Amino acid sequence: MHIAPYDNHNKPIVDVDDECVPLNYFNIVKLKKGDAFEYAVPGFETCIVPATGTIDVNVEGFKADALGGRGVDVWDGEPEGVYVPTAARAEMVCTSEEAEVFVAGAKFEEVLEAFTVRSDELDKVQYGSDDTKTHRKIKHILGQKQHGKVGRLLVSELYTVGQGGWSGFPSHKHDTDRLPQETRHDETYNFRFRPNYGSGVQMLQREDNKPGDAYHIVDGSTICLDKGYHPCAVLPGYEMYYFTILGGLSQRSLVQYFQPTHEAQLETIPGIKDMIAKFK
């Protein structure tokens, strides 16, 4: 499902019990200097990630000051995040001239401990190549390094390297719990382009070798993925970023099932197996 960009007035874009991705939660909060925003999401653990700007965060007494610091866009510096335990009340206060903040969530009943992920604690991986049109960089905010501290939530930022090319290829899915072959993880993306008038396409193929759907994605587009194989691409001459939320049904570690038709291309893309191993 494609959700075109709109002014959500700091209300969830993907709320609890969403029909398409019930394991996910997603909000975009826009603030000006001195503005405060408070939230709590019963039944969901969340992660606060400034897309741009700087905020102070207070999670029921746990404080993370000067979180973020990126400037004009998501290419302007490194991400940072605060993990917010299930149902905990979190407050953010904008300390820069303005801030845009992503709030990612996954369904999870247990209550863990809040913590901060600073820019020097990110788990980064780069893979693919210009020759295979798959060159990509991933910055894991809640990734393998935080595995024992988080319930079901994975949060990452994904960037195309260079202008144009494919991401999420070879085509894969993760819509069914059938270990060891695959896990059920709902997934939500929010896309950005540089320059911001760039665009791309999100494919969604429900069954191997049968026609699927395609969505024209623009700066600010949100994609919710319930089931099926889902590669995406950016037009030549533009760079693409997408904020990624994964929520597992029965476990946090993601097991992707690669589309049989294209599975052999796992052997053609440099570093892709290292990338797959990071989604734990």
Backbone as CSV, one residue per row, in Angstrom:
resi,resn,N_x,N_y,N_z,CA_x,CA_y,CA_z,C_x,C_y,C_z
1,MET,0.845,-1.196,0.000,0.000,0.000,0.000,0.877,1.241,0.000
2,HIS,0.527,2.209,-0.842,1.244,3.469,-0.929,0.427,4.564,-0.262
3,ILE,1.062,5.307,0.659,0.448,6.473,1.291,1.201,7.692,0.791
4,ALA,0.539,8.512,-0.006,1.177,9.702,-0.562,1.516,10.684,0.557
5,PRO,2.559,11.497,0.379,2.920,12.460,1.425,1.789,13.440,1.694
6,TYR,1.589,13.749,2.977,0.559,14.700,3.378,0.946,15.271,4.736
7,ASP,0.279,16.345,5.151,0.526,16.916,6.463,-0.274,16.119,7.486
8,ASN,0.415,15.273,8.236,-0.272,14.399,9.192,-0.540,15.073,10.535
9,HIS,-0.106,16.345,10.686,-0.359,17.112,11.913,0.110,16.351,13.170
10,ASN,1.240,15.660,13.030,1.864,14.915,14.136,1.002,13.748,14.637
11,LYS,0.096,13.288,13.798,-0.716,12.111,14.140,-0.182,10.914,13.370
12,PRO,-0.278,9.684,13.920,0.337,8.523,13.295,-0.089,8.320,11.837
13,ILE,0.882,8.044,10.999,0.610,7.671,9.613,0.211,6.202,9.548
14,VAL,0.878,5.381,10.353,0.501,3.977,10.543,0.213,3.806,12.022
15,ASP,-1.042,3.677,12.374,-1.430,3.604,13.785,-1.512,2.153,14.241
16,VAL,-1.772,1.956,15.524,-1.913,0.600,16.061,-3.074,-0.103,15.355
17,ASP,-2.939,-1.426,15.215,-3.969,-2.253,14.565,-4.238,-1.833,13.130
18,ASP,-3.209,-1.374,12.439,-3.350,-1.042,11.029,-3.767,-2.281,10.231
19,GLU,-4.664,-2.127,9.288,-5.183,-3.271,8.534,-4.104,-3.933,7.684
20,CYS,-3.171,-3.147,7.166,-2.153,-3.698,6.268,-0.948,-4.240,7.040
21,VAL,-0.456,-3.452,8.006,0.750,-3.836,8.764,0.470,-3.721,10.267
22,PRO,-0.282,-4.640,10.831,-0.668,-4.533,12.248,0.487,-4.646,13.229
23,LEU,1.657,-5.105,12.764,2.810,-5.223,13.652,3.655,-3.953,13.679
24,ASN,3.281,-2.931,12.888,4.068,-1.695,12.771,3.328,-0.479,13.311
25,TYR,4.117,0.529,13.662,3.618,1.853,14.036,4.569,2.877,13.427
26,PHE,4.015,3.989,12.899,4.878,5.011,12.299,4.231,6.385,12.421
27,ASN,5.014,7.339,12.910,4.573,8.720,12.989,5.705,9.625,12.527
28,ILE,5.343,10.757,11.950,6.291,11.827,11.648,5.867,13.041,12.451
29,VAL,6.787,13.539,13.283,6.511,14.678,14.158,7.354,15.860,13.698
30,LYS,6.692,16.976,13.416,7.398,18.185,12.982,7.250,19.257,14.061
31,LEU,8.393,19.805,14.493,8.419,20.761,15.595,9.260,21.975,15.236
32,LYS,8.941,23.102,15.895,9.783,24.290,15.835,10.447,24.485,17.196
33,LYS,11.465,25.330,17.241,12.263,25.488,18.452,11.374,25.761,19.669
34,GLY,11.583,24.968,20.721,10.817,25.110,21.943,9.551,24.285,21.991
35,ASP,9.089,23.794,20.839,7.887,22.950,20.814,8.158,21.621,21.501
36,ALA,7.132,21.094,22.171,7.226,19.777,22.807,6.146,18.869,22.234
37,PHE,6.458,17.582,22.201,5.485,16.572,21.759,5.616,15.371,22.678
38,GLU,4.487,14.862,23.129,4.465,13.734,24.059,3.596,12.623,23.486
39,TYR,4.008,11.379,23.715,3.202,10.258,23.224,3.461,9.023,24.078
40,ALA,2.552,8.063,23.978,2.715,6.718,24.526,1.895,5.790,23.641
41,VAL,2.434,4.602,23.349,1.742,3.660,22.468,1.594,2.321,23.189
42,PRO,0.460,2.074,23.830,0.250,0.792,24.517,0.400,-0.381,23.550
43,GLY,1.142,-1.400,23.995,1.321,-2.598,23.182,2.406,-2.511,22.131
44,PHE,3.109,-1.368,22.069,4.157,-1.183,21.058,5.406,-0.594,21.694
45,GLU,6.562,-1.190,21.393,7.845,-0.553,21.668,8.140,0.383,20.506
46,THR,8.827,1.495,20.768,9.068,2.475,19.717,10.513,2.965,19.740
47,CYS,10.872,3.687,18.696,12.200,4.289,18.581,12.042,5.679,17.987
48,ILE,12.647,6.664,18.634,12.605,8.058,18.190,13.884,8.351,17.411
49,VAL,13.738,8.791,16.149,14.889,9.070,15.284,14.679,10.415,14.594
50,PRO,15.429,11.459,14.953,15.314,12.721,14.221,15.780,12.557,12.770
51,ALA,14.912,12.908,11.833,15.322,12.945,10.426,16.209,14.153,10.188
52,THR,15.791,15.295,10.751,16.601,16.511,10.740,16.375,17.237,12.068
53,GLY,17.314,18.091,12.423,17.190,18.869,13.642,17.653,18.120,14.879
54,THR,17.512,18.788,16.035,17.990,18.271,17.316,16.879,18.366,18.350
55,ILE,16.760,17.327,19.178,15.732,17.301,20.213,16.317,16.777,21.522
56,ASP,15.679,17.162,22.619,15.918,16.536,23.915,14.780,15.560,24.170
57,VAL,15.108,14.366,24.673,14.109,13.319,24.890,14.086,12.925,26.363
58,ASN,12.884,12.749,26.883,12.696,12.273,28.257,11.702,11.117,28.220
59,VAL,12.174,9.926,28.629,11.321,8.734,28.665,11.140,8.331,30.124
60,GLU,10.139,8.905,30.761,9.821,8.602,32.153,11.061,8.668,33.049
61,GLY,11.829,9.748,32.879,13.015,9.964,33.707,14.327,9.620,33.036
62,PHE,14.288,8.795,31.992,15.496,8.530,31.204,15.659,9.657,30.201
63,LYS,16.816,10.326,30.216,16.996,11.500,29.379,18.090,11.295,28.332
64,ALA,17.822,11.810,27.153,18.801,11.832,26.065,18.765,13.234,25.470
65,ASP,19.758,14.032,25.784,19.793,15.413,25.311,20.552,15.510,23.995
66,ALA,20.200,16.541,23.232,20.885,16.849,21.967,20.922,15.637,21.042
67,LEU,19.767,15.004,20.868,19.656,13.846,19.977,19.475,14.334,18.549
68,GLY,20.264,13.779,17.639,20.156,14.148,16.238,21.212,15.159,15.852
69,GLY,20.807,16.161,15.087,21.753,17.191,14.679,21.961,17.292,13.184
70,ARG,21.218,16.487,12.411,21.349,16.639,10.961,20.736,17.965,10.509
71,GLY,21.244,18.468,9.393,20.812,19.768,8.912,19.662,19.707,7.938
72,VAL,19.945,19.992,6.670,18.884,20.219,5.691,18.125,18.957,5.304
73,ASP,18.798,17.796,5.362,18.111,16.570,4.955,18.806,15.357,5.578
74,VAL,18.345,14.159,5.235,18.853,12.924,5.852,20.239,12.541,5.356
75,TRP,20.749,13.238,4.345,22.124,13.015,3.888,23.121,13.873,4.679
76,ASP,22.609,14.784,5.486,23.433,15.781,6.145,23.799,15.330,7.564
77,GLY,24.598,14.256,7.663,25.018,13.746,8.966,24.494,12.354,9.249
78,GLU,24.770,11.878,10.459,24.423,10.512,10.845,23.156,10.477,11.711
79,PRO,22.410,9.385,11.661,21.228,9.269,12.515,21.574,8.932,13.965
80,GLU,20.639,9.218,14.851,20.696,8.785,16.246,19.292,8.399,16.674
81,GLY,19.183,7.622,17.748,17.864,7.189,18.166,17.769,6.935,19.657
82,VAL,16.523,6.918,20.146,16.228,6.536,21.525,15.189,5.418,21.491
83,TYR,15.507,4.312,22.152,14.557,3.210,22.286,13.594,3.531,23.424
84,VAL,12.289,3.426,23.141,11.241,3.717,24.119,10.499,2.423,24.431
85,PRO,10.536,1.966,25.681,9.874,0.699,26.022,8.365,0.738,25.781
86,THR,7.784,-0.434,25.666,6.361,-0.584,25.413,5.524,0.247,26.381
87,ALA,4.640,1.070,25.793,3.667,1.885,26.525,4.278,3.009,27.345
88,ALA,5.586,3.168,27.318,6.221,4.235,28.101,5.855,5.603,27.524
89,ARG,5.776,6.605,28.398,5.473,7.958,27.961,6.783,8.667,27.615
90,ALA,6.852,9.160,26.387,8.052,9.839,25.900,7.719,11.269,25.528
91,GLU,8.648,12.176,25.849,8.490,13.567,25.472,9.725,14.006,24.707
92,MET,9.505,14.732,23.624,10.612,15.321,22.866,10.408,16.826,22.805
93,VAL,11.517,17.570,22.941,11.492,19.022,22.864,12.493,19.460,21.805
94,CYS,12.050,20.282,20.871,12.912,20.741,19.781,13.875,21.809,20.289
95,THR,15.180,21.586,20.074,16.199,22.548,20.505,16.882,23.235,19.327
96,SER,16.615,22.799,18.118,17.106,23.475,16.917,15.990,24.390,16.394
97,GLU,16.257,25.084,15.310,15.227,25.984,14.774,13.966,25.206,14.391
98,GLU,14.139,24.010,13.885,13.024,23.110,13.607,13.554,21.685,13.545
99,ALA,12.646,20.738,13.631,13.038,19.325,13.588,11.916,18.499,12.969
100,GLU,12.317,17.488,12.251,11.387,16.468,11.751,11.825,15.146,12.372
101,VAL,10.918,14.455,13.033,11.279,13.290,13.836,10.440,12.088,13.415
102,PHE,11.127,10.973,13.147,10.443,9.708,12.880,10.226,8.969,14.202
103,VAL,9.049,8.385,14.354,8.774,7.492,15.477,8.370,6.142,14.894
104,ALA,9.226,5.147,15.102,9.014,3.796,14.575,8.572,2.872,15.698
105,GLY,7.695,1.919,15.389,7.243,1.017,16.430,6.941,-0.373,15.937
106,ALA,6.993,-1.333,16.882,6.627,-2.725,16.604,5.820,-3.262,17.777
107,LYS,4.874,-4.108,17.467,4.026,-4.703,18.492,4.863,-5.595,19.409
108,PHE,4.744,-5.364,20.719,5.529,-6.123,21.694,4.982,-5.832,23.081
109,GLU,4.684,-6.866,23.845,4.001,-6.676,25.119,4.942,-6.462,26.303
110,GLU,6.119,-7.069,26.279,7.029,-6.949,27.420,7.597,-5.534,27.522
111,VAL,7.982,-5.156,28.734,8.545,-3.828,28.960,10.036,-3.965,29.257
112,LEU,10.863,-3.364,28.406,12.318,-3.416,28.558,12.825,-2.063,29.065
113,GLU,14.099,-1.779,28.878,14.697,-0.540,29.385,14.996,0.423,28.241
114,ALA,14.794,1.711,28.496,15.121,2.737,27.511,16.644,2.846,27.347
115,PHE,17.086,3.210,26.153,18.508,3.471,25.910,18.657,4.353,24.676
116,THR,19.848,4.913,24.523,20.164,5.805,23.409,21.143,5.126,22.455
117,VAL,20.970,5.372,21.178,21.936,4.939,20.167,22.520,6.204,19.535
118,ARG,23.786,6.466,19.815,24.459,7.631,19.248,25.100,7.276,17.906
119,SER,25.544,8.307,17.192,26.040,8.108,15.829,27.244,7.175,15.771
120,ASP,28.046,7.134,16.849,29.210,6.248,16.835,28.871,4.820,17.238
121,GLU,27.589,4.545,17.495,27.149,3.205,17.871,26.331,2.524,16.779
122,LEU,26.250,3.151,15.616,25.494,2.574,14.508,26.196,1.331,13.972
123,ASP,25.409,0.447,13.401,25.949,-0.732,12.726,25.772,-0.501,11.225
124,LYS,26.892,-0.273,10.522,26.819,0.102,9.111,27.276,-1.045,8.215
125,VAL,26.655,-1.131,7.059,27.076,-2.114,6.061,26.860,-1.510,4.678
126,GLN,27.799,-1.769,3.778,27.678,-1.315,2.393,27.891,-2.523,1.490
127,TYR,27.056,-2.646,0.489,27.150,-3.829,-0.376,26.683,-3.479,-1.781
128,GLY,26.769,-4.467,-2.671,26.376,-4.255,-4.057,27.486,-3.613,-4.849
129,SER,27.160,-3.195,-6.062,28.161,-2.585,-6.936,27.465,-1.739,-7.983
130,ASP,28.233,-0.807,-8.551,27.694,-0.004,-9.647,27.381,-0.887,-10.846
131,ASP,28.220,-1.887,-11.083,28.015,-2.767,-12.238,26.689,-3.516,-12.158
132,THR,26.310,-3.954,-10.951,25.062,-4.709,-10.805,23.861,-3.802,-10.524
133,LYS,24.083,-2.484,-10.503,23.017,-1.499,-10.235,22.376,-1.711,-8.869
134,THR,23.167,-2.213,-7.887,22.621,-2.550,-6.568,23.431,-1.938,-5.432
135,HIS,24.207,-0.888,-5.701,25.102,-0.326,-4.697,24.283,0.371,-3.607
136,ARG,24.463,-0.038,-2.343,23.605,0.461,-1.273,24.344,0.502,0.055
137,LYS,23.971,1.444,0.912,24.525,1.588,2.251,23.373,1.515,3.255
138,ILE,23.586,0.771,4.347,22.565,0.650,5.390,23.162,1.094,6.717
139,LYS,22.403,1.906,7.442,22.780,2.338,8.786,21.739,1.798,9.753
140,HIS,22.118,0.769,10.517,21.205,0.160,11.471,21.209,0.959,12.774
141,ILE,20.055,1.456,13.153,19.896,2.175,14.414,19.539,1.186,15.516
142,LEU,18.515,0.394,15.276,18.241,-0.768,16.130,18.505,-1.996,15.281
143,GLY,19.713,-2.522,15.389,20.124,-3.654,14.572,20.731,-4.756,15.407
144,GLN,21.722,-5.393,14.838,22.348,-6.547,15.486,22.981,-6.173,16.825
145,LYS,23.580,-4.979,16.909,24.256,-4.565,18.139,23.297,-4.444,19.327
146,GLN,22.024,-4.176,19.053,21.039,-3.983,20.122,20.146,-5.203,20.318
147,HIS,20.558,-6.332,19.789,19.660,-7.491,19.715,19.113,-7.920,21.074
148,GLY,19.907,-7.930,22.119,19.437,-8.387,23.417,18.649,-7.356,24.204
149,LYS,18.528,-6.126,23.648,17.891,-5.028,24.384,16.528,-4.626,23.819
150,VAL,16.126,-5.257,22.709,14.906,-4.881,21.994,14.059,-6.127,21.775
151,GLY,12.739,-5.947,21.738,11.838,-7.090,21.609,11.661,-7.596,20.195
152,ARG,10.952,-6.829,19.324,10.632,-7.274,17.963,10.994,-6.238,16.901
153,LEU,11.533,-5.105,17.302,11.690,-3.949,16.413,13.078,-3.873,15.794
154,LEU,13.109,-3.667,14.482,14.326,-3.373,13.727,14.132,-2.031,13.035
155,VAL,15.111,-1.120,13.172,15.017,0.217,12.574,16.323,0.526,11.849
156,SER,16.204,0.899,10.581,17.394,1.165,9.765,17.134,2.319,8.808
157,GLU,18.228,2.891,8.313,18.170,3.838,7.210,18.933,3.241,6.035
158,LEU,18.331,3.277,4.850,18.924,2.681,3.662,19.117,3.746,2.600
159,TYR,20.301,3.755,1.993,20.663,4.752,0.998,21.145,4.051,-0.275
160,THR,20.700,4.538,-1.424,21.359,4.124,-2.650,22.698,4.854,-2.723
161,VAL,23.709,4.174,-3.218,25.031,4.772,-3.391,25.161,5.159,-4.857
162,GLY,25.355,6.452,-5.108,25.330,6.929,-6.472,23.903,7.269,-6.881
163,GLN,23.713,7.523,-8.158,22.420,7.984,-8.656,21.800,6.923,-9.557
164,GLY,20.578,6.514,-9.197,19.906,5.445,-9.921,20.243,4.092,-9.312
165,GLY,19.475,3.084,-9.674,19.773,1.734,-9.221,18.654,1.114,-8.406
166,TRP,18.870,-0.158,-8.059,17.864,-0.977,-7.391,18.227,-1.247,-5.941
167,SER,17.191,-1.451,-5.141,17.339,-1.815,-3.743,16.349,-2.944,-3.451
168,GLY,16.679,-3.763,-2.452,15.786,-4.877,-2.133,15.810,-5.974,-3.171
169,PHE,16.917,-6.081,-3.879,17.053,-7.117,-4.904,18.255,-7.986,-4.575
170,PRO,18.243,-9.294,-4.789,17.168,-10.076,-5.373,15.862,-9.985,-4.568
171,SER,14.758,-10.030,-5.288,13.444,-9.893,-4.673,13.262,-10.914,-3.566
172,HIS,12.686,-10.464,-2.455,12.514,-11.328,-1.291,11.192,-10.988,-0.609
173,LYS,10.770,-11.857,0.277,9.588,-11.592,1.082,9.822,-12.120,2.494
174,HIS,8.935,-11.700,3.412,9.011,-12.161,4.807,7.621,-11.999,5.410
175,ASP,6.666,-12.747,4.869,5.270,-12.580,5.273,4.667,-13.798,5.970
176,THR,5.479,-14.836,6.176,4.962,-16.081,6.744,5.953,-16.644,7.755
177,ASP,5.459,-17.017,8.931,6.324,-17.686,9.908,6.440,-19.158,9.540
178,ARG,7.579,-19.552,9.022,7.847,-20.950,8.658,9.356,-21.194,8.740
179,LEU,9.838,-21.096,9.959,11.261,-21.290,10.185,11.682,-22.701,9.804
180,PRO,12.884,-22.884,9.278,13.957,-21.879,9.163,13.946,-21.089,7.856
181,GLN,12.937,-21.305,6.987,12.962,-20.665,5.674,12.601,-19.186,5.694
182,GLU,11.721,-18.764,6.649,11.161,-17.421,6.557,10.518,-17.030,7.886
183,THR,10.501,-15.710,8.155,9.769,-15.180,9.316,8.732,-14.164,8.849
184,ARG,7.702,-13.976,9.663,6.703,-12.927,9.399,7.191,-11.624,10.034
185,HIS,7.507,-10.671,9.176,7.868,-9.322,9.603,7.094,-8.326,8.744
186,ASP,6.202,-7.553,9.356,5.598,-6.432,8.641,6.652,-5.357,8.451
187,GLU,6.527,-4.599,7.342,7.552,-3.604,7.026,6.925,-2.317,6.525
188,THR,7.475,-1.192,6.989,7.020,0.138,6.580,8.223,0.970,6.181
189,TYR,8.100,1.687,5.051,9.163,2.554,4.550,8.666,3.996,4.491
190,ASN,9.607,4.951,4.669,9.353,6.334,4.277,10.508,6.796,3.416
191,PHE,10.199,7.283,2.207,11.209,7.582,1.200,11.555,9.073,1.153
192,ARG,12.827,9.342,0.841,13.295,10.688,0.540,14.205,10.608,-0.690
193,PHE,14.248,11.706,-1.464,15.065,11.751,-2.672,15.923,13.008,-2.672
194,ARG,17.079,12.889,-3.316,17.983,14.030,-3.484,18.366,14.135,-4.948
195,PRO,18.076,15.287,-5.606,17.211,16.378,-5.180,15.798,15.883,-4.849
196,ASN,15.055,16.705,-4.094,13.787,16.203,-3.554,12.678,16.091,-4.583
197,TYR,12.934,16.519,-5.828,11.947,16.298,-6.887,12.213,14.989,-7.630
198,GLY,13.180,14.206,-7.160,13.405,12.879,-7.711,12.286,11.928,-7.327
199,SER,12.301,10.750,-7.924,11.266,9.767,-7.612,11.743,8.374,-8.000
200,GLY,10.906,7.391,-7.743,11.258,6.008,-8.032,10.026,5.139,-8.122
201,VAL,10.244,3.842,-8.005,9.144,2.893,-8.109,9.307,1.801,-7.056
202,GLN,8.215,1.452,-6.413,8.164,0.332,-5.479,7.353,-0.780,-6.125
203,MET,7.984,-1.933,-6.322,7.273,-3.092,-6.857,6.738,-3.953,-5.724
204,LEU,5.661,-4.664,-5.998,5.101,-5.615,-5.044,4.504,-6.767,-5.834
205,GLN,5.238,-7.875,-5.828,4.833,-9.054,-6.586,4.336,-10.108,-5.610
206,ARG,3.072,-10.447,-5.696,2.463,-11.330,-4.710,2.919,-12.778,-4.860
207,GLU,3.099,-13.232,-6.108,3.494,-14.617,-6.355,4.609,-14.662,-7.388
208,ASP,5.475,-15.652,-7.244,6.591,-15.816,-8.164,6.089,-15.993,-9.595
209,ASN,6.658,-15.177,-10.512,6.372,-15.270,-11.942,4.944,-14.915,-12.331
210,LYS,4.245,-14.162,-11.464,2.923,-13.649,-11.812,2.952,-12.125,-11.699
211,PRO,2.186,-11.420,-12.533,2.203,-9.959,-12.494,1.814,-9.423,-11.120
212,GLY,2.462,-8.334,-10.734,2.188,-7.719,-9.446,1.772,-6.272,-9.600
213,ASP,2.068,-5.475,-8.576,1.711,-4.061,-8.569,2.978,-3.211,-8.533
214,ALA,2.830,-1.937,-8.897,3.932,-0.986,-8.806,3.374,0.361,-8.376
215,TYR,4.131,1.057,-7.519,3.719,2.355,-6.993,4.767,3.397,-7.334
216,HIS,4.319,4.553,-7.798,5.223,5.665,-8.049,5.492,6.350,-6.710
217,ILE,6.732,6.291,-6.239,7.100,6.864,-4.950,7.806,8.196,-5.152
218,VAL,7.475,9.161,-4.293,8.050,10.505,-4.358,8.607,10.866,-2.983
219,ASP,9.188,12.042,-2.864,9.756,12.484,-1.602,8.664,12.552,-0.532
220,GLY,8.801,11.727,0.518,7.802,11.676,1.578,6.820,10.533,1.469
221,SER,6.894,9.738,0.412,5.997,8.587,0.272,6.217,7.580,1.390
222,THR,5.117,6.982,1.881,5.185,5.876,2.832,4.642,4.624,2.153
223,ILE,5.376,3.534,2.293,4.952,2.239,1.744,4.774,1.261,2.892
224,CYS,3.638,0.566,2.913,3.364,-0.494,3.889,3.345,-1.825,3.161
225,LEU,4.154,-2.768,3.635,4.312,-4.056,2.971,3.758,-5.162,3.856
226,ASP,2.666,-5.768,3.407,2.078,-6.858,4.181,2.562,-8.214,3.698
227,LYS,2.616,-8.415,2.367,3.085,-9.695,1.843,3.544,-9.536,0.400
228,GLY,4.462,-10.407,0.015,4.940,-10.405,-1.355,6.389,-9.950,-1.484
229,TYR,6.919,-10.105,-2.711,8.295,-9.729,-3.041,8.324,-8.243,-3.390
230,HIS,9.340,-7.495,-2.882,9.202,-6.037,-2.922,10.506,-5.274,-3.193
231,PRO,11.089,-5.395,-4.379,12.232,-4.541,-4.713,11.762,-3.125,-5.057
232,CYS,12.685,-2.157,-4.991,12.360,-0.789,-5.386,13.539,-0.201,-6.144
233,ALA,13.288,0.896,-6.859,14.327,1.513,-7.687,14.158,3.015,-7.696
234,VAL,15.289,3.698,-7.930,15.289,5.155,-8.055,15.678,5.513,-9.485
235,LEU,15.099,6.587,-10.007,15.393,7.023,-11.364,16.866,7.416,-11.512
236,PRO,17.452,7.213,-12.693,18.812,7.687,-12.933,18.922,9.190,-12.665
237,GLY,20.045,9.593,-12.057,20.275,11.001,-11.777,19.832,11.450,-10.400
238,TYR,19.238,10.509,-9.603,18.740,10.862,-8.277,19.232,9.859,-7.240
239,GLU,19.352,10.334,-5.997,19.678,9.466,-4.878,18.417,9.181,-4.070
240,MET,18.354,7.993,-3.473,17.164,7.578,-2.725,17.556,7.120,-1.323
241,TYR,16.705,7.477,-0.381,16.827,7.068,1.022,15.486,6.517,1.457
242,TYR,15.525,5.478,2.309,14.275,5.134,2.970,14.500,4.652,4.397
243,PHE,13.655,5.234,5.267,13.599,4.871,6.678,12.789,3.579,6.768
244,THR,13.347,2.576,7.457,12.774,1.242,7.428,12.392,0.761,8.821
245,ILE,11.152,0.306,8.942,10.633,-0.264,10.186,10.247,-1.714,9.918
246,LEU,10.799,-2.627,10.708,10.425,-4.040,10.643,9.930,-4.482,12.015
247,GLY,8.773,-5.131,12.042,8.230,-5.673,13.280,7.954,-7.156,13.118
248,GLY,8.599,-7.974,13.949,8.453,-9.423,13.839,7.251,-9.944,14.613
249,LEU,6.639,-10.989,14.094,5.500,-11.612,14.761,5.939,-12.464,15.943
250,SER,6.953,-13.307,15.734,7.348,-14.270,16.766,8.795,-14.125,17.214
251,GLN,9.608,-13.377,16.467,10.990,-13.161,16.851,11.489,-11.891,16.198
252,ARG,12.630,-11.392,16.689,13.192,-10.156,16.149,14.026,-10.402,14.903
253,SER,14.799,-11.484,14.879,15.674,-11.756,13.741,14.857,-11.991,12.482
254,LEU,15.240,-11.313,11.417,14.551,-11.402,10.134,15.146,-12.529,9.293
255,VAL,14.287,-13.397,8.775,14.702,-14.423,7.816,13.963,-14.152,6.512
256,GLN,14.710,-13.712,5.513,14.125,-13.382,4.217,14.066,-14.618,3.325
257,TYR,12.961,-14.723,2.579,12.837,-15.791,1.587,13.002,-15.160,0.216
258,PHE,14.053,-15.561,-0.501,14.344,-14.957,-1.796,13.551,-15.635,-2.909
259,GLN,13.047,-14.801,-3.792,12.213,-15.279,-4.888,12.975,-16.312,-5.716
260,PRO,12.431,-17.509,-5.867,13.172,-18.568,-6.568,13.673,-18.163,-7.947
261,THR,12.885,-17.395,-8.681,13.283,-16.988,-10.029,14.593,-16.206,-10.030
262,HIS,14.825,-15.401,-8.982,15.986,-14.510,-8.955,17.023,-14.896,-7.908
263,GLU,16.814,-15.981,-7.197,17.676,-16.336,-6.074,19.135,-16.508,-6.476
264,ALA,19.372,-16.966,-7.695,20.750,-17.190,-8.146,21.572,-15.904,-8.148
265,GLN,20.905,-14.754,-8.206,21.642,-13.489,-8.239,22.233,-13.120,-6.883
266,LEU,21.904,-13.882,-5.844,22.612,-13.697,-4.574,24.113,-13.885,-4.751
267,GLU,24.505,-14.683,-5.732,25.924,-14.967,-5.975,26.589,-13.899,-6.825
268,THR,25.816,-12.941,-7.349,26.383,-11.932,-8.254,26.561,-10.569,-7.601
269,ILE,25.991,-10.369,-6.398,25.995,-9.047,-5.768,27.001,-9.035,-4.617
270,PRO,28.077,-8.284,-4.732,29.129,-8.290,-3.700,28.595,-7.868,-2.334
271,GLY,28.918,-8.652,-1.303,28.619,-8.293,0.066,27.193,-8.494,0.523
272,ILE,26.330,-9.040,-0.320,24.912,-9.107,0.056,24.671,-10.085,1.204
273,LYS,25.471,-11.122,1.302,25.259,-12.090,2.385,25.640,-11.480,3.740
274,ASP,26.612,-10.591,3.760,26.930,-9.857,4.987,25.780,-8.948,5.377
275,MET,25.139,-8.328,4.381,23.985,-7.480,4.640,22.846,-8.274,5.258
276,ILE,22.559,-9.434,4.706,21.458,-10.268,5.197,21.680,-10.633,6.665
277,ALA,22.919,-10.905,7.031,23.240,-11.330,8.394,23.044,-10.240,9.435
278,LYS,22.972,-8.967,8.989,22.856,-7.849,9.935,21.438,-7.654,10.455
279,PHE,20.428,-8.228,9.796,19.045,-8.026,10.215,18.697,-9.059,11.300
280,LYS,19.241,-8.844,12.484,19.065,-9.783,13.608,18.444,-9.072,14.802
